Amino acid sequence: MKPNYIFYLTLLSVTFLIGCNNCEKLHLTQSDKSWVDYFVPNQSFYYKNLNGRIDTLMVADTADRYTLCNKFELSKYQYEIYRVDFKITSSNMYNETEPSITVTTEEWQKHNPYIHFGNLGPHQNDLENKIPIAIDTILNGIKLKSVYYYAKGLNTEQYGEKEYFKNFFWDKSSGLVAYTTMEDDVFLRVNQ
């Protein structure tokens, strides 16, 4: 009985070691990273509505890492992830640490990175999403060129119980340029 126990324990250990090692690494391209690699911790961006209220979005942290490698339990792939976290400060009662953008690799298809603003972000099942495309639009008389439009019910969903934001506009080379609240209040990025 004891030799069988040792045999099975050895077999399980070998299987576990094989399952946890030698995952295929999937690397982000420079084009992928270009969505986020210009952000710097403690960098601040300012947004103003027509009534003169100002919101502040500060870069809290950036990180470039790989997912855990565990073929046995997780995946035979190890994905590179580049993440930028923001803190939003506002007099409008939606101060949050939630906003973030995450760029990651995919083994089966190419897609735009996950971008979460507040608790507004992509569907959990990304394959059901309509992939945002760059558009030109006008908000409060200001023309925005080649921005990616994210809207609740179109290509994002609301997380959490409190709903503050309806949609947002993202520029690939400079980040969040505008957003609207549930009260249809438009905030545009301004220099401070």
C-alpha positions, 0 to 999 in steps of 0.5 A, spaced: 500 500 500 505 504 501 509 503 495 502 505 491 502 511 495 509 514 493 508 512 486 501 516 485 504 522 489 510 522 485 506 522 478 502 527 481 508 531 483 511 530 476 504 532 472 503 538 477 511 540 475 509 539 467 503 543 468 506 549 471 512 550 467 513 551 460 507 556 458 508 559 451 509 566 452 505 571 448 508 578 448 505 585 446 507 588 440 509 595 440 503 597 437 499 594 443 503 598 448 502 604 444 495 605 447 498 606 454 506 606 454 505 614 454 502 614 461 507 616 467 505 615 475 502 622 478 501 625 471 494 629 472 489 630 466 483 635 467 476 635 465 471 641 465 463 641 463 459 647 461 458 649 468 465 650 469 466 644 474 473 640 474 474 633 474 481 630 475 484 624 473 491 622 476 495 616 473 496 612 480 500 606 477 503 603 471 505 595 471 507 591 465 507 583 467 505 576 465 500 572 467 501 566 472 504 560 468 500 554 470 498 549 464 495 544 468 490 549 471 490 555 467 492 555 460 498 553 456 499 561 454 502 566 459 499 573 457 503 579 457 499 585 461 500 592 461 496 596 466 495 603 467 490 605 474 487 612 475 484 615 480 478 620 479 477 626 483 470 630 482 466 634 486 460 630 483 460 625 488 463 619 483 470 619 486 473 613 484 480 609 484 476 604 478 478 607 472 484 603 468 486 601 461 489 594 460 492 591 454 493 584 453 495 579 448 490 574 445 492 567 442 486 567 437 484 574 435 486 581 435 482 586 439 482 593 442 485 593 449 480 593 455 478 600 457 475 601 464 472 608 466 469 608 473 466 602 473 464 603 465 468 597 461 467 592 456 463 586 456 465 580 460 465 576 454 469 580 449 467 576 443 460 579 444 463 586 444 462 591 438 469 593 437 470 600 437 473 604 431 476 611 431 471 616 429 470 624 428 465 627 433 463 634 435 462 635 443 460 642 446 462 645 439 469 642 440 471 637 434 474 630 436 478 627 431 479 619 431 477 618 438 474 611 440 467 611 442 465 607 448 457 607 450 453 603 455 449 598 451 453 598 445 460 596 447 461 597 454 457 595 460 456 598 467 459 594 473 457 595 480 451 599 483 452 606 482 451 609 475 455 615 474 458 615 467 454 613 460 460 613 455 467 616 454 471 617 448 479 615 448 484 617 443 490 612 442 495 617 443 493 621 449 488 617 453 481 619 455 479 626 452 471 626 454 466 623 457 458 624 459 455 622 465 448 619 466 445 626 467 448 628 460 453 632 462 459 633 458 466 633 460 472 635 455 479 635 457 482 641 458 489 644 460 490 646 467 
